[in-house]
Amino acid sequence: MPNLSVLGAQWGDEGKGKVVDFYARHADLVVRYAGGSNAGHTLVVNGRKLAVHLLPSGVARPGTLCVLGDAMVIDPTALLTEIDDLGRVGHPIDEASLRVSGRAHLVLPYHQELDALREGGPTAIGTTRRGIGPAYEDKMARRGVRVIDLLKPARLRQRLEPALSEAAARIEQLGGAPPDLETVLARLVEQGERLRPYVADTGVLIAEAIDAGRTVLFEGAQGGLLDIDHGTYPFVTSSTTVAGGIGAGTGVGPHLLGALVGVAKAYVTRVGEGPLPTEITGEDQERVRKLGDEFGSTTGRPRRCGWLDLPALRYVVRVSGLQWLALTKLDILAGLERIPVCEAYRLRGRVIEHLPADPDDLAAVEPVYREMEGFPPLRGDERAVEELPAGARAYVQMVERALGIGVCLVSIGPAREDTIVCHALP
Ligand code: IMP
């Protein structure tokens, strides 16, 4: 199989983990390119459930090398916890199964403190409080501390001192307790020793693997509408989640990314604040949330649920240049008499088919719905599109027509087998 990129096409939580797991069967390397422990998915390893936030979905597949790429922000405490957790359930992680980019930036305790303090104030946007924004701020301000700095304690001190003193001033201003340099440093030196074997120039490693004929799966985190530049700013994460971030986030050229597969739910969800034009009102909100088990895997927060938003999805298809769509959780819509789908927006009396750039306009749009016919509950053993009820098939076709790209895969349940392949990827 050639390389493949799998990325979120909505506001995150689209079910990327399952799609990556499906395609990772054919991959030698699974590479994450952005974000940090704000992401989350559940793995089942040796019959035990594990929540992972940093490690890619391929981590439990024997023989797969997982890579945490250059543009990620990595909390060393979270990473070591995940490594230990996997070891505990009988899947030990070593240098053959995990490599971490030395260029990636560290998320440090003071980033989390700052994130939490800000979330307690008027600028709150509903972050995961994992310190992601403040860590990327330090990176962009060129005062960040990187994974590679962990390997040299003298340089680590040199990098940490000014970064920490900046953070301390901001923390104090917000009423928090400033961090102590020596305490942070001592812990990092210890963690650096544990992480040393995993640290690598991962761009070289990926390039050499591709040259040797190995297959790479690039795994996105969050979704296109949470992208720092292209998402619903300021209610976004702080990284590049769209396809343009894959090459930049891993150190390979864009020609090596393979097919670009977006993952979208058959409806939409969002956690945190920010516009969600198709947010469901009334008892259907609770129904979809319950049936879809729509609670954040990192924070446990209830997700806001909405009907499928085609203008928003079309936007991400364009910005990321998506070539295929994996449609997840189609089973959750079963049993509804009619399924509203947002085809366009009405903005001050005018019908528009694109996602407006102006946040006031985005807040003011009203969805223009088309009603799709519902379909009965699925049996659960459907393994081909032809076996789906007519209404479900029509739903998939409607998505393909509206986006102008093919649906490569439909997910109708959480298990690996609950996956229908509609098109084999080229
Ligand atoms: P941050 O990434 O923690 O700074 O959070 C910024 C915004 O992105 C918030 O609305 C979060 O709820 C959202 N977010 C971050 N990571 C995820 C994710 O993995 N799934 C869904 N939403 C996310």
Boltz pocket constraint, residues with backbone or C-beta under 6 A from the ligand:
constraints:
  - pocket:
      binder: B
      contacts: [[A, 11], [A, 12], [A, 13], [A, 38], [A, 39], [A, 40], [A, 125], [A, 126], [A, 127], [A, 128], [A, 129], [A, 130], [A, 131], [A, 132], [A, 133], [A, 221], [A, 222], [A, 226], [A, 235], [A, 236], [A, 237], [A, 238], [A, 271], [A, 272], [A, 273]]
      max_distance: 6.0
